[in-house]
Amino acid sequence: MKGGDFLKVNWKVRFKSKAFWVAIVPAFLLLISIVVKTFRY
């Protein structure tokens, strides 16, 4: 995958997709969890 290909993704369609949110929300929460554990808030 080239750098420019990332921008060619149809983000409007992506954001309307339920599968996208089912995947991205837990990934985002996991990222937040790791950051919190790292900095011990």
Buried (B, 14 or more C-beta within 10 A) or exposed (E): EEEEEEEEEEEEEEEEEEEEEEEEEEEEEEEEEEEEEEEEE
